[in-house]
Amino acid sequence: MAQHAHTFVENYDGMVGFGLNRETDESTVIYYLQKFADDALMNVLRHRMTDEDLETLFESISALLRKHLSEEEYHLLFLKEEDEP
């Protein structure tokens, strides 16, 4: 059974844009991230991104995870580990 879900992008029918209000901004970020993480798109982009692009993306995501998740949340929500570290 798959551990990851990307259903928001499949069901969202609201506005996609940034800067109007917090709710739309949050929805837009989720929408973009789920579209960005699509296997077919990433299969193309990963070969075209520079080493710097890859590092920047990795570091940005890692920094957000460290800033907003506890270690327990990181293991449960991001790594999808059922047992605590």
C-alpha positions as a printed NumPy array, in Angstrom:
array([[  0.   ,   0.   ,   0.   ],
       [  1.307,   3.457,  -0.898],
       [  2.423,   5.604,   2.005],
       [  2.306,   8.942,   0.206],
       [ -0.801,  10.83 ,  -0.845],
       [ -1.062,  13.663,  -3.333],
       [ -4.807,  14.049,  -3.515],
       [ -5.05 ,  17.81 ,  -2.914],
       [ -3.953,  18.624,  -6.456],
       [ -6.475,  16.15 ,  -7.845],
       [ -9.411,  17.649,  -5.943],
       [ -8.605,  21.361,  -5.616],
       [-10.803,  23.595,  -7.721],
       [ -9.94 ,  26.943,  -6.177],
       [ -7.814,  29.756,  -7.49 ],
       [ -4.114,  29.134,  -8.07 ],
       [ -2.192,  32.328,  -7.452],
       [ -0.065,  33.966,  -4.832],
       [ -0.437,  37.168,  -2.838],
       [ -4.214,  37.52 ,  -2.621],
       [ -4.73 ,  36.039,   0.856],
       [ -3.226,  33.47 ,   3.212],
       [ -5.719,  30.694,   2.39 ],
       [ -5.12 ,  30.97 ,  -1.369],
       [ -1.351,  31.218,  -0.802],
       [ -1.376,  28.004,   1.268],
       [ -3.49 ,  26.174,  -1.312],
       [ -1.288,  27.411,  -4.15 ],
       [  1.886,  26.196,  -2.446],
       [  0.362,  22.751,  -1.871],
       [ -0.879,  22.663,  -5.471],
       [  2.519,  23.667,  -6.882],
       [  4.463,  21.242,  -4.691],
       [  2.24 ,  18.31 ,  -5.595],
       [  2.414,  19.173,  -9.301],
       [  6.192,  19.662,  -8.999],
       [  6.66 ,  16.263,  -7.338],
       [  4.874,  14.414, -10.15 ],
       [  7.055,  11.497, -11.263],
       [  6.903,  12.348, -14.977],
       [  7.834,  15.996, -14.403],
       [ 10.633,  15.169, -11.978],
       [ 12.034,  12.587, -14.39 ],
       [ 12.574,  15.426, -16.879],
       [ 13.61 ,  18.164, -14.447],
       [ 16.117,  16.131, -12.453],
       [ 18.326,  15.704, -15.512],
       [ 18.086,  19.388, -16.425],
       [ 18.697,  20.879, -12.99 ],
       [ 22.245,  21.914, -12.218],
       [ 24.088,  20.656,  -9.157],
       [ 23.404,  24.075,  -7.633],
       [ 19.681,  23.78 ,  -8.421],
       [ 19.537,  20.37 ,  -6.739],
       [ 21.428,  21.607,  -3.685],
       [ 19.273,  24.733,  -3.371],
       [ 16.066,  22.739,  -3.578],
       [ 17.292,  20.129,  -1.103],
       [ 18.555,  22.73 ,   1.371],
       [ 15.351,  24.788,   1.151],
       [ 13.126,  21.809,   1.846],
       [ 15.406,  20.542,   4.61 ],
       [ 15.45 ,  23.951,   6.301],
       [ 11.647,  24.145,   6.295],
       [ 11.351,  20.65 ,   7.746],
       [ 13.859,  21.442,  10.518],
       [ 12.121,  24.736,  11.299],
       [  8.549,  23.472,  11.479],
       [  8.654,  19.813,  12.518],
       [  9.751,  18.16 ,  15.711],
       [ 12.018,  15.161,  15.315],
       [  9.062,  12.88 ,  16.024],
       [  6.922,  14.629,  13.384],
       [  9.785,  14.442,  10.89 ],
       [ 10.04 ,  10.673,  11.294],
       [  6.292,  10.107,  11.3  ],
       [  5.096,  12.598,   8.669],
       [  8.064,  12.976,   6.325],
       [  9.946,   9.691,   6.572],
       [  6.708,   7.732,   7.155],
       [  8.326,   5.67 ,   9.902],
       [  5.845,   4.07 ,  12.229],
       [  8.316,   3.589,  15.074],
       [  9.935,   6.544,  16.802],
       [ 13.689,   6.987,  16.214]])
